């Protein structure tokens, strides 16, 4: 599994130093461990199908006038909370717990 480093760290198994922005290949178990600690996130898929983008743009244009449906904070994942906070112009620390992210999100 390919992951992107979000916080620099030295791997305790390989002793390699990984810096922010590096892409590393990890097993699913190791990814879960490092992701929970806030060191890595799943790598974004670089090649997205282009037909989806125009449809998404059309859907966004249609929803401009409608208020966004608020998701229950307790049903969101930590990654979704970070994305929501950053989309609102806030800062979401990578090592913040889900409870801390929920508190930040409610303040915005």
C-alpha positions as a Markdown table, in Angstrom:
| # | Residue | x | y | z |
|---|---|---|---|---|
| 1 | Unk | 0.0 | 0.0 | 0.0 |
| 2 | Unk | 1.3 | 3.4 | -0.9 |
| 3 | Unk | 1.1 | 6.1 | 1.7 |
| 4 | Unk | 2.1 | 9.8 | 1.9 |
| 5 | Unk | 4.1 | 11.0 | 4.9 |
| 6 | Unk | 2.3 | 13.8 | 6.8 |
| 7 | Unk | 4.7 | 14.1 | 9.7 |
| 8 | Unk | 8.4 | 13.3 | 9.6 |
| 9 | Unk | 9.5 | 10.1 | 11.4 |
| 10 | Unk | 12.2 | 7.5 | 11.6 |
| 11 | Unk | 10.9 | 4.0 | 10.9 |
| 12 | Unk | 11.6 | 1.7 | 13.8 |
| 13 | Unk | 11.7 | -1.4 | 11.6 |
| 14 | Unk | 13.9 | -0.1 | 8.8 |
| 15 | Unk | 15.6 | 2.9 | 10.5 |
| 16 | Unk | 14.9 | 5.0 | 7.4 |
| 17 | Unk | 14.0 | 8.6 | 7.9 |
| 18 | Unk | 10.9 | 9.7 | 6.0 |
| 19 | Unk | 10.1 | 13.4 | 5.5 |
| 20 | Unk | 6.8 | 15.1 | 5.0 |
| 21 | Unk | 5.5 | 14.6 | 1.4 |
| 22 | Unk | 7.5 | 11.3 | 0.8 |
| 23 | Unk | 5.6 | 8.4 | -0.5 |
| 24 | Unk | 6.3 | 5.1 | 1.3 |
| 25 | Unk | 5.1 | 1.5 | 0.6 |
| 26 | Unk | 3.7 | -0.1 | 3.7 |
| 27 | Unk | 1.8 | -3.3 | 4.7 |
| 28 | Unk | -1.8 | -2.7 | 5.7 |
| 29 | Unk | -1.0 | -3.4 | 9.4 |
| 30 | Unk | 1.9 | -0.9 | 9.4 |
| 31 | Unk | -0.2 | 1.7 | 7.6 |
| 32 | Unk | -2.9 | 1.3 | 10.2 |
| 33 | Unk | -0.4 | 1.8 | 13.0 |
| 34 | Unk | 1.3 | 4.8 | 11.4 |
| 35 | Unk | -1.9 | 6.4 | 10.3 |
| 36 | Unk | -3.4 | 6.1 | 13.8 |
| 37 | Unk | -0.3 | 7.9 | 15.1 |
| 38 | Unk | -0.7 | 10.7 | 12.5 |
| 39 | Unk | 2.4 | 10.0 | 10.5 |
| 40 | Unk | 0.9 | 8.9 | 7.2 |
| 41 | Unk | -2.2 | 9.2 | 5.1 |
| 42 | Unk | -3.3 | 7.1 | 2.2 |
| 43 | Unk | -1.8 | 8.4 | -1.1 |
| 44 | Unk | -4.3 | 10.2 | -3.3 |
| 45 | Unk | -5.1 | 8.5 | -6.6 |
| 46 | Unk | -3.3 | 10.6 | -9.3 |
| 47 | Unk | -5.3 | 9.3 | -12.2 |
| 48 | Unk | -8.9 | 10.0 | -11.8 |
| 49 | Unk | -11.4 | 9.4 | -14.6 |
| 50 | Unk | -12.1 | 12.7 | -16.3 |
| 51 | Unk | -15.8 | 12.1 | -17.0 |
| 52 | Unk | -16.5 | 12.3 | -13.3 |
| 53 | Unk | -15.0 | 15.8 | -12.9 |
| 54 | Unk | -17.5 | 17.6 | -15.2 |
| 55 | Unk | -20.4 | 15.8 | -13.6 |
| 56 | Unk | -19.1 | 16.9 | -10.2 |
| 57 | Unk | -18.7 | 20.5 | -11.4 |
| 58 | Unk | -22.3 | 20.4 | -12.6 |
| 59 | Unk | -23.5 | 19.0 | -9.3 |
| 60 | Unk | -21.6 | 21.7 | -7.4 |
| 61 | Unk | -23.2 | 24.4 | -9.5 |
| 62 | Unk | -26.6 | 23.0 | -8.8 |
| 63 | Unk | -26.0 | 22.9 | -5.1 |
| 64 | Unk | -24.6 | 26.5 | -4.8 |
| 65 | Unk | -27.9 | 27.9 | -3.7 |
| 66 | Unk | -28.8 | 25.1 | -1.4 |
| 67 | Unk | -27.4 | 24.9 | 2.1 |
| 68 | Unk | -25.0 | 22.1 | 2.7 |
| 69 | Unk | -26.3 | 19.2 | 4.6 |
| 70 | Unk | -24.4 | 19.0 | 7.9 |
| 71 | Unk | -23.1 | 15.6 | 8.8 |
| 72 | Unk | -23.2 | 14.5 | 12.4 |
| 73 | Unk | -19.7 | 15.1 | 13.8 |
| 74 | Unk | -19.7 | 11.8 | 15.6 |
| 75 | Unk | -20.3 | 9.8 | 12.4 |
| 76 | Unk | -17.4 | 11.4 | 10.5 |
| 77 | Unk | -13.9 | 9.9 | 10.4 |
| 78 | Unk | -10.9 | 11.8 | 11.5 |
| 79 | Unk | -9.8 | 12.4 | 7.9 |
| 80 | Unk | -13.3 | 13.7 | 7.0 |
| 81 | Unk | -13.1 | 16.1 | 10.0 |
| 82 | Unk | -9.7 | 17.4 | 9.0 |
| 83 | Unk | -10.9 | 18.0 | 5.4 |
| 84 | Unk | -14.0 | 19.8 | 6.7 |
| 85 | Unk | -12.0 | 22.0 | 9.0 |
| 86 | Unk | -9.5 | 22.9 | 6.3 |
| 87 | Unk | -12.3 | 23.6 | 3.8 |
| 88 | Unk | -13.7 | 26.1 | 6.3 |
| 89 | Unk | -10.3 | 27.8 | 6.6 |
| 90 | Unk | -9.3 | 26.3 | 9.9 |
| 91 | Unk | -6.2 | 24.4 | 10.9 |
| 92 | Unk | -6.4 | 20.7 | 11.9 |
| 93 | Unk | -3.2 | 19.3 | 13.5 |
| 94 | Unk | -2.3 | 15.9 | 12.2 |
| 95 | Unk | -1.8 | 14.5 | 15.7 |
| 96 | Unk | -5.2 | 15.7 | 17.0 |
| 97 | Unk | -7.5 | 13.1 | 18.3 |
| 98 | Unk | -11.0 | 12.6 | 16.9 |
| 99 | Unk | -12.5 | 14.4 | 20.0 |
| 100 | Unk | -10.2 | 17.4 | 19.5 |
| 101 | Unk | -11.1 | 17.5 | 15.8 |
| 102 | Unk | -14.8 | 17.4 | 16.7 |
| 103 | Unk | -14.3 | 20.3 | 19.1 |
| 104 | Unk | -12.5 | 22.3 | 16.4 |
| 105 | Unk | -15.2 | 21.6 | 13.9 |
| 106 | Unk | -18.0 | 22.7 | 16.3 |
| 107 | Unk | -16.2 | 26.0 | 16.9 |
| 108 | Unk | -16.1 | 26.9 | 13.2 |
